[in-house]
C-alpha cells in the first residue's frame, strides 16, 4: 500500500503540460481584455479559436484602474450606437460622398430669322423636327482646360500641346455646363427688317469697277447691323441669356455674294489713300449725329419674363410682339438709305469714315485718326469678309445666305473654315425645290436605264420587273417629290402609276401563280401600305427629305460649335483667382532713352483702355508704366541679348510660293528665366508681390527696330508670371494666316491686339476662339469657324474690344477656379472621414462633433448652390461676392474634419475600465471539450500493485 500511495502521489511531467496550456490560455484571455490590448491588430485573439467574437457576452471581466477616469458619460441610445458602428466609417455614417460633378446652368436662345416660310427658298422649320435634331446636341458637358501650347516647330503650324506636365486643376473639370436651349422662331416682320438692312447697308467691295455687275462682291456694314441686333435683343429683353441668331434672308439676285465687314475694303483704303482732297474734307468735316440709330434703344417689349431653363423649348413670335420695333427699324433704315442714296464713291467713303470716327469702336477710331493726321496708311488693312460675327453684347449670328467664305492657317492647318463649313439652304433644300419638269424626267429616265441595265437580255419574271419599277419610283419620289413647295406634274403621274402597280400586285394572289411570286407581291404591298410619297399633307417625322435631314444635322453641329467656342469655351490650364484690384505694370524696353511720354512709340492710352476692358465692374484697376532703355540697364540688355535667337523658317504661301526666311525672335523660356532673376534681385519687383487682394500683371514690352517676334511666330506670349510683347517697325507683316485666299497682314508697330489676348490668357485663362479641348483626342483641337468679331481672340478682325461673351468667360473662370478648389478640399476632407473607422468606443465623443461638422458641410453645399443659381442668371458680379465666403467656409469644414479625426484618435489609445465579452452559445461545446480533455488527463488513477 505504501508503495502504491507513493506512486499515486507522484506527478509526472507529461501530466503538468495540460495545466500549463490552460494557464497560458487564461493569461492570454486576461491580456486580451487588458487596456493595452484595446487597439485592433492584425493578430487574432485566443477567443477566435472558440468563435468568441468582439461582441461576445460569454466572458467579461472588470479591469480595475484607479489612476484615471475616462469615458464617463450618459449612455447613448442603443440604435444610434449600432448604426454608427455598422457604418464602418464616419463618412458613411454621415452619408457624405466625394463630389464627382456639379452643374452650372447656361441659358441659350437660338433665334431663327427667315425660317417661317418667307426667307430664302421659302424654307420653313417646324418645332417637332427641330426638336428631333436639336435634342441630340450635347446639353451637358464638362468644363475643360487646355494645357500650355508648346512652341510651333513645323512649317504647317500645327499646335503642340504639352500633356505630360503637372496640372494644378484637372483638365476635365468637376464642373459641368448644363445648357437650356430655347429656340425662338421670329415672325415675317423681323425677317423683312434684316433683309432691308442688308439691302441698305451693302456696298461694293471693289469701288474701282464701273459696271453694275450682279456678280460683284458686296460688303455689309456690320457696325450698323450691330445696332440692329442689339436693339432686338434689348427690345425683347433677352439680355440675360446668350443669343445665337440664325439668318436665312432671301437671296437678292442683284448681290450674288455678300459678307460682313467692319471698316473699309482694300479698294476703299486705296481710294482714300490716293485722294488727298478727300482726306482733307474728312478732317474738316463736322461730326454726324447718331440720332438715326438712337431711337432703337428707347423701346422694349419682353418676349418672356424668365428663360424657360428647360433642355429644349420652342417659341414662335407673332406680329404683335415685334410691330413697334419693326416700324422704328424701317424709319431708321429709310434715313440711312437717304444718307447714302445717289452719292458718289468719295462721298460714300467720307460718310463711312466720319461714322467710324464718331462710332464706339475705339480701336478703329484711334487708328483712322492717326492715319489721317500722319498720312501713313501702312498699318490700315482691310478686315476679312465673314458670314458669322460675334457682337459686343451677348449675341452672335450666322447668315446662311451670305458667303461662303474661308479663313484660317494658310497651309497645313487643322479645322480651317472652308466654303462648306456652314450649311447652305440653296445647295441642300434649294436643289430639291428648284428641279424643273424636264430635269425631273431626265433623272427618272437615267434611274430607269441604270436599274434595268442589270437585267440584260435575259428573260425575267413579271413580278421581278414590277418590283424593280417600284424601287425606281420610290427612290425618285423620296428625292424629288417629298418636301416640295410646288408639286411636279411628273410626281402626279407617278402617283397614278403606283396605284396601277398596286392593282397588278394584288392580281398575283390567284392560285395560278407560284408561291414565291405570291410572297414577293405580298411583301411589296405591305411596304406600299405606309407610303405617302406623293401627298401634300404634313405628317410627323414622315416627310423629311434627305436634304432636310442633312441640313438640320449640319446646322445642329454648327450651333453646338458656338456653345463650345464662344459661350462656354475651354480655358487655359491653371488656377485663376478673383482679386479685388488688378495692377498692370508696364515695362517698355527700348534701345535708347526717350524723355517725354508723348514721344513714346506706343499708344499708351489705347493700351490702358484695352487693359481696362478686361477688368470686371467689381474690380479696381491701377497702372504703372516705366521706360527702361537698354543703354542704361546692362542687366536687362544682357537678358535681351541672351534670349534673342534667329531661326530659318520655311514658308508656303497662299499662292503656292515657297519661301525660306530667317526670323529674329525672343525665346520666351530664356527671357522668362532672366527676368525672374532680375525680379528676385529687386530691380523689377512690384509693391504688391505678396498681396492676396491685389494681382500684379507685369507686362514687358520690347520695342525694336528690326522685325522681331516671340517664339518665332507670335507678337505676344502669356507666361505663368508675366506677359511678353514685342514691337517692331514692319507695318505689313505677312502672317501664316489667310482669309478668302489672301494673307492676313499684321502691323508689328501696333501689337495691341496680340498683347491684350496674351494678358487675357494670363489674367483669366482666355484662349483664342479657335482652340477647344477635345475629349476624343484628349488634347486641344482647332476649329476656326468662330474666330470672328472685333475682339482680341479672333483673327479675322483687327479690333481688340472685349465682348460680353468674353467678360462673362473671365468672371466664370474665376468662379470655376474657386468651385474646383473648393470641391478638391471638400473631397479631401471626406476622404479623411472615409478612412476613419467607427467603433462603439468613439461614438460618444463623435456625437459632440457631429452637428457642427454637418453644419459646416451644409454651409459649403449651400454656397455652391447659390453660386450656381446666380451664375445661371448671368449675374456674375453678384456670384463673385460669394467666392471669399466660399473659400473661408471650405477651409472651415476641412479644418473641423481634421480636428474631429484628431480628437477621436486618443480614444483608440486609451485604456478601458472594463472589457465585456458577450455570451455566445457556440462557445459552450468548445469549453465542454476542454473540460473533458482535462478530466481525462487529470483524473486520479488506481494504483497498480507491484509484483516482485
C-alpha positions, 0 to 999 in steps of 0.5 A: 500500500505504501508503495502504491500511495507513493506512486499515486502521489507522484506527478509526472511531467507529461501530466503538468503540460495540460495545466500549463496550456490552460494557464497560458490560455487564461493569461492570454484571455486576461491580456486580451481584455487588458487596456493595452490590448484595446487597439485592433491588430492584425493578430487574432485573439485566443477567443477566435479559436472558440468563435468568441467574437468582439461582441461576445457576452460569454466572458467579461471581466472588470479591469480595475484602474484607479489612476484615471477616469475616462469615458464617463458619460450618459449612455447613448441610445442603443440604435444610434450606437449600432448604426454608427458602428455598422457604418464602418466609417464616419463618412458613411455614417454621415452619408457624405460622398466625394463630389464627382460633378456639379452643374452650372446652368447656361441659358441659350436662345437660338433665334431663327430669322427667315425660317417661317416660310418667307426667307430664302427658298421659302424654307420653313422649320417646324418645332417637332423636327427641330426638336428631333435634331436639336435634342441630340446636341450635347446639353451637358458637358464638362468644363475643360482646360487646355494645357500650355501650347508648346512652341510651333516647330513645323512649317504647317503650324500645327499646335503642340500641346504639352500633356505630360506636365503637372496640372494644378486643376484637372483638365476635365473639370468637376464642373459641368455646363448644363445648357437650356436651349430655347429656340425662338422662331421670329415672325415675317416682320423681323425677317423683312427688317434684316433683309432691308438692312442688308439691302441698305447697308451693302456696298461694293467691295471693289469701288474701282469697277464701273459696271453694275455687275450682279456678280460683284462682291458686296460688303455689309456694314456690320457696325450698323447691323450691330445696332440692329441686333442689339436693339432686338435683343434689348427690345425683347429683353433677352439680355440675360441669356446668350443669343445665337441668331440664325439668318436665312434672308432671301437671296437678292439676285442683284448681290450674288455674294455678300459678307460682313465687314467692319471698316473699309475694303482694300479698294476703299483704303486705296481710294482714300489713300490716293485722294488727298482732297478727300482726306482733307474734307474728312478732317474738316468735316463736322461730326454726324449725329447718331440720332438715326440709330438712337431711337432703337434703344428707347423701346422694349417689349419682353418676349418672356419674363424668365428663360424657360431653363428647360433642355429644349423649348420652342417659341414662335413670335407673332406680329404683335410682339415685334410691330413697334420695333419693326416700324422704328427699324424701317424709319431708321433704315429709310434715313440711312438709305437717304444718307447714302442714296445717289452719292458718289464713291468719295462721298460714300467713303467720307460718310463711312469714315466720319461714322467710324470716327464718331462710332464706339469702336475705339480701336478703329477710331484711334487708328483712322485718326492717326492715319489721317493726321500722319498720312501713313496708311501702312498699318490700315488693312482691310478686315476679312469678309465673314458670314458669322460675327460675334457682337459686343453684347451677348449675341452672335449670328450666322447668315446662311445666305451670305458667303461662303467664305474661308479663313484660317492657317494658310497651309497645313492647318487643322479645322480651317473654315472652308466654303462648306463649313456652314450649311447652305439652304440653296445647295441642300433644300434649294436643289430639291425645290428648284428641279424643273419638269424636264430635269425631273424626267431626265433623272427618272429616265437615267434611274430607269436605264441604270436599274434595268441595265442589270437585267440584260437580255435575259428573260425575267419574271413579271413580278421581278420587273414590277418590283424593280419599277417600284424601287425606281419610283420610290427612290425618285419620289423620296428625292424629288417629290417629298418636301416640295413647295410646288408639286411636279406634274411628273410626281402626279403621274407617278402617283397614278402609276403606283396605284396601277402597280398596286392593282397588278400586285394584288392580281398575283394572289390567284392560285395560278401563280407560284408561291414565291411570286405570291410572297414577293407581291405580298411583301411589296404591298405591305411596304406600299401600305405606309407610303405617302410619297406623293401627298401634300399633307404634313405628317410627323417625322414622315416627310423629311427629305434627305436634304432636310435631314442633312441640313438640320444635322449640319446646322445642329453641329454648327450651333453646338460649335458656338456653345463650345467656342464662344459661350462656354469655351475651354480655358487655359490650364491653371488656377485663376483667382478673383482679386479685388484690384488688378495692377498692370505694370508696364515695362517698355524696353527700348534701345535708347532713352526717350524723355517725354511720354508723348514721344513714346512709340506706343499708344499708351492710352489705347493700351490702358483702355484695352487693359481696362476692358478686361477688368470686371465692374467689381474690380479696381484697376491701377497702372504703372508704366516705366521706360527702361532703355537698354543703354542704361540697364546692362542687366536687362540688355544682357537678358535681351541679348541672351534670349534673342535667337534667329531661326530659318523658317520655311514658308508656303504661301497662299499662292503656292510660293515657297519661301525660306526666311530667317526670323529674329525672335525672343525665346520666351523660356530664356527671357522668362528665366532672366527676368525672374532673376532680375525680379528676385534681385529687386530691380523689377519687383512690384509693391504688391508681390505678396498681396492676396487682394491685389494681382500684379500683371507685369507686362514687358514690352520690347520695342525694336527696330528690326522685325522681331517676334516671340517664339518665332511666330507670335507678337505676344506670349502669356507666361505663368508670371508675366506677359511678353510683347514685342514691337517692331517697325514692319507695318505689313507683316505677312502672317501664316494666316489667310482669309478668302485666299489672301494673307492676313497682314499684321502691323508689328508697330501696333501689337495691341491686339496680340498683347491684350489676348496674351494678358487675357490668357494670363489674367483669366485663362482666355484662349483664342476662339479657335482652340477647344479641348477635345475629349476624343483626342484628349488634347486641344483641337482647332476649329476656326469657324468662330474666330470672328468679331472685333475682339482680341481672340479672333483673327479675322478682325483687327479690333481688340474690344472685349465682348460680353461673351468674353467678360462673362468667360473671365468672371466664370473662370474665376468662379470655376477656379474657386468651385474646383478648389473648393470641391478638391478640399471638400473631397479631401476632407471626406476622404479623411472621414472615409478612412476613419473607422467607427467603433462603439468606443468613439461614438460618444465623443463623435456625437459632440462633433457631429452637428457642427461638422454637418453644419459646416458641410451644409454651409459649403453645399449651400454656397455652391448652390447659390453660386450656381443659381446666380451664375445661371442668371448671368449675374456674375458680379453678384456670384463673385461676392460669394467666392471669399465666403466660399473659400473661408467656409471650405477651409472651415469644414476641412479644418473641423474634419481634421480636428474631429479625426484628431480628437477621436484618435486618443480614444483608440489609445486609451485604456478601458475600465472594463472589457465585456465579452458577450455570451455566445452559445457556440462557445459552450461545446468548445469549453465542454471539450476542454473540460473533458480533455482535462478530466481525462488527463487529470483524473486520479488513477488506481494504483497498480500493485507491484509484483516482485 
